[in-house]
């Protein structure tokens, strides 16, 4: 919830610092394995041997969410930031369900639904945050 994140005032300086901090944290994420490719391959080829990678990805997403939760957030972007960290954590949770594809198809389907919902939440928050940063001159259109 919003009370669980540390907020600071919204100024040009704090927004730039926040933007740089978030960029640094996100750039440290290992995106060498595409989760969706793993899932599609498992379904199309009935090869479930790579599904344990989703458990690793779940841990990474949850860790990323936690790291982003620990920074100071300008009040003006707090709602977007909260949606992003909750979305990242939710995507991580979805991978836990999807990784059960071979043994529990119902859980895997629930995981796909969870993934979709949280991915859309992240997408919208990023779009809104982008517009906000453009408005403040932090990034160019």
C-alpha positions as semicolon CSV with decimal commas, in nm:
position;residue;x (nm);y (nm);z (nm)
1;X;0,000;0,000;0,000
2;X;0,102;0,362;-0,035
3;X;0,189;0,381;0,334
4;X;0,453;0,109;0,284
5;X;0,670;0,323;0,058
6;X;0,896;0,610;0,159
7;X;0,786;0,932;-0,008
8;X;0,956;1,264;-0,058
9;X;0,846;1,593;-0,208
10;X;0,811;1,628;-0,582
11;X;1,075;1,859;-0,724
12;X;1,274;1,855;-1,045
13;X;1,581;1,745;-0,850
14;X;1,405;1,461;-0,666
15;X;1,239;1,343;-0,987
16;X;1,574;1,329;-1,167
17;X;1,732;1,142;-0,877
18;X;1,438;0,900;-0,861
19;X;1,452;0,842;-1,239
20;X;1,825;0,767;-1,225
21;X;1,789;0,536;-0,926
22;X;1,506;0,339;-1,084
23;X;1,695;0,319;-1,413
24;X;2,000;0,183;-1,233
25;X;1,800;-0,079;-1,043
26;X;1,606;-0,195;-1,347
27;X;1,918;-0,213;-1,566
28;X;2,066;-0,464;-1,321
29;X;1,783;-0,708;-1,397
30;X;1,893;-1,010;-1,600
31;X;1,668;-1,023;-1,904
32;X;1,873;-1,279;-2,096
33;X;1,593;-1,535;-2,065
34;X;1,255;-1,439;-2,204
35;X;0,988;-1,585;-1,981
36;X;0,720;-1,589;-2,248
37;X;0,947;-1,784;-2,482
38;X;0,990;-2,049;-2,211
39;X;0,616;-2,076;-2,161
40;X;0,533;-2,092;-2,532
41;X;0,801;-2,354;-2,588
42;X;0,667;-2,568;-2,304
43;X;0,315;-2,553;-2,445
44;X;0,395;-2,596;-2,813
45;X;0,662;-2,866;-2,774
46;X;0,538;-3,026;-2,453
47;X;0,890;-2,976;-2,325
48;X;0,862;-2,878;-1,960
49;X;1,233;-2,907;-1,883
50;X;1,285;-2,528;-1,887
51;X;0,993;-2,446;-1,655
52;X;1,217;-2,443;-1,344
53;X;1,368;-2,125;-1,496
54;X;1,035;-1,958;-1,419
55;X;1,095;-2,013;-1,049
56;X;1,424;-1,826;-1,083
57;X;1,246;-1,550;-1,274
58;X;0,983;-1,532;-1,002
59;X;1,252;-1,472;-0,743
60;X;1,415;-1,206;-0,964
61;X;1,088;-1,019;-1,018
62;X;1,006;-1,025;-0,648
63;X;1,357;-0,909;-0,564
64;X;1,330;-0,626;-0,816
65;X;0,998;-0,526;-0,662
66;X;1,153;-0,524;-0,315
67;X;1,452;-0,317;-0,427
68;X;1,222;-0,061;-0,588
69;X;1,011;-0,051;-0,273
70;X;1,312;0,054;-0,065
71;X;1,387;0,381;-0,247
72;X;1,244;0,727;-0,179
73;X;0,963;0,809;-0,417
74;X;0,849;1,161;-0,509
75;X;0,483;1,199;-0,409
76;X;0,387;1,287;-0,768
77;X;0,485;0,943;-0,897
78;X;0,404;0,739;-0,586
79;X;0,086;0,589;-0,732
80;X;0,262;0,484;-1,052
81;X;0,555;0,347;-0,854
82;X;0,326;0,146;-0,630
83;X;0,151;-0,003;-0,933
84;X;0,489;-0,100;-1,079
85;X;0,622;-0,269;-0,765
86;X;0,292;-0,448;-0,704
87;X;0,283;-0,548;-1,069
88;X;0,636;-0,685;-1,063
89;X;0,561;-0,886;-0,753
90;X;0,239;-1,015;-0,912
91;X;0,420;-1,119;-1,228
92;X;0,666;-1,309;-1,009
93;X;0,376;-1,483;-0,838
94;X;0,224;-1,571;-1,175
95;X;0,543;-1,753;-1,272
96;X;0,509;-1,969;-0,961
97;X;0,169;-2,084;-1,089
98;X;0,272;-2,118;-1,453
99;X;0,574;-2,330;-1,356
100;X;0,323;-2,598;-1,250
101;X;0,210;-2,640;-1,613
102;X;0,316;-3,003;-1,641
103;X;0,146;-3,116;-1,318
104;X;-0,139;-2,873;-1,261
105;X;-0,287;-2,713;-1,570
106;X;-0,554;-2,525;-1,372
107;X;-0,292;-2,345;-1,164
108;X;-0,095;-2,272;-1,479
109;X;-0,402;-2,117;-1,643
110;X;-0,463;-1,909;-1,331
111;X;-0,101;-1,800;-1,355
112;X;-0,151;-1,685;-1,713
113;X;-0,449;-1,476;-1,604
114;X;-0,252;-1,330;-1,314
115;X;0,038;-1,254;-1,548
116;X;-0,190;-1,072;-1,791
117;X;-0,352;-0,859;-1,520
118;X;-0,025;-0,754;-1,359
119;X;0,148;-0,696;-1,693
120;X;-0,131;-0,461;-1,794
121;X;-0,099;-0,282;-1,458
122;X;0,273;-0,230;-1,516
123;X;0,219;-0,117;-1,875
124;X;-0,035;0,147;-1,774
125;X;0,179;0,274;-1,487
126;X;0,480;0,305;-1,716
127;X;0,279;0,493;-1,978
128;X;0,144;0,731;-1,714
129;X;0,486;0,777;-1,556
130;X;0,642;0,845;-1,896
131;X;0,386;1,118;-1,961
132;X;0,454;1,261;-1,615
133;X;0,831;1,270;-1,674
134;X;0,783;1,429;-2,015
135;X;0,564;1,695;-1,851
136;X;0,838;1,773;-1,601
137;X;1,114;1,767;-1,864
138;X;1,291;1,470;-1,708
139;X;1,276;1,280;-2,037
140;X;1,208;1,394;-2,394
141;X;0,901;1,293;-2,584
